[in-house]
Amino acid sequence: MILKYIRDLSWGVVIIVCLTLGLAPFNPPHLVEKLIMLSNAELQAPLDWFDLLLHGSPWVLLIVKVVLLLLDRSKSSQGKQ
């Protein structure tokens, strides 16, 4: 059910959410800071984990949408053969 909802989401909406919420604040992007903190094992405060989830979820959504698109295309091309 959730995959159908993701498939039905407009590409424009997903891209706008990635460019706004996924990159905010813009200098430097909060997500980059949180990923650096995660790689240095400095991500300890609950607010830091919330920020990582908040700013990372649009990008996860975009990746899932791209994977679903590729899977749908491969299924449709296999069906034509």
C-alpha positions as CSV (number, residue, x, y, z in Angstrom):
1,M,0.0,0.0,0.0
2,I,2.8,2.5,0.9
3,L,4.6,1.6,-2.3
4,K,1.5,2.5,-4.3
5,Y,1.4,5.9,-2.5
6,I,5.1,6.5,-3.3
7,R,4.5,5.5,-7.0
8,D,1.6,8.0,-7.2
9,L,3.6,10.9,-5.7
10,S,4.4,13.6,-8.2
11,W,8.1,13.8,-9.2
12,G,7.9,17.6,-8.8
13,V,6.7,17.3,-5.2
14,V,9.5,14.8,-4.3
15,I,12.2,17.0,-5.9
16,I,10.9,20.2,-4.3
17,V,10.8,18.5,-0.9
18,C,14.4,17.2,-1.4
19,L,15.6,20.6,-2.4
20,T,13.9,22.5,0.4
21,L,13.6,20.2,3.5
22,G,16.4,17.9,2.4
23,L,19.0,20.7,2.1
24,A,17.8,23.3,4.6
25,P,19.5,25.2,6.0
26,F,21.5,25.7,2.8
27,N,24.9,26.8,3.9
28,P,26.1,24.1,4.7
29,P,23.2,21.6,4.3
30,H,22.1,20.2,7.7
31,L,22.1,16.7,6.3
32,V,25.7,16.9,5.4
33,E,26.6,18.0,8.9
34,K,24.6,15.2,10.5
35,L,26.1,12.6,8.2
36,I,29.6,13.8,9.1
37,M,28.6,13.6,12.8
38,L,27.3,10.1,12.2
39,S,30.5,9.0,10.5
40,N,32.5,10.5,13.4
41,A,30.3,8.8,16.0
42,E,29.3,12.2,17.4
43,L,25.5,11.9,16.7
44,Q,24.4,11.4,20.3
45,A,21.7,13.9,21.2
46,P,18.1,13.0,20.4
47,L,17.7,16.3,18.5
48,D,20.6,15.3,16.3
49,W,18.9,12.0,15.4
50,F,15.6,13.8,14.8
51,D,17.4,16.2,12.4
52,L,19.0,13.3,10.6
53,L,15.6,11.7,10.1
54,L,13.9,14.9,9.2
55,H,16.5,16.0,6.6
56,G,17.3,12.5,5.3
57,S,13.8,11.2,4.8
58,P,13.1,13.2,1.6
59,W,16.3,11.7,0.0
60,V,15.2,8.2,1.1
61,L,11.8,8.8,-0.5
62,L,13.5,9.9,-3.7
63,I,15.7,6.8,-3.8
64,V,12.8,4.5,-3.2
65,K,10.8,6.3,-5.9
66,V,13.7,5.8,-8.4
67,V,14.1,2.1,-7.5
68,L,10.4,1.5,-7.9
69,L,10.5,3.3,-11.3
70,L,13.4,1.1,-12.5
71,L,11.7,-2.1,-11.2
72,D,8.4,-1.1,-13.0
73,R,10.3,-0.5,-16.2
74,S,12.2,-3.8,-16.0
75,K,8.9,-5.6,-15.4
76,S,7.2,-3.9,-18.3
77,S,10.2,-4.5,-20.7
78,Q,10.2,-8.2,-19.7
79,G,6.5,-8.5,-20.4
80,K,7.0,-7.2,-23.9
81,Q,9.4,-9.9,-24.9
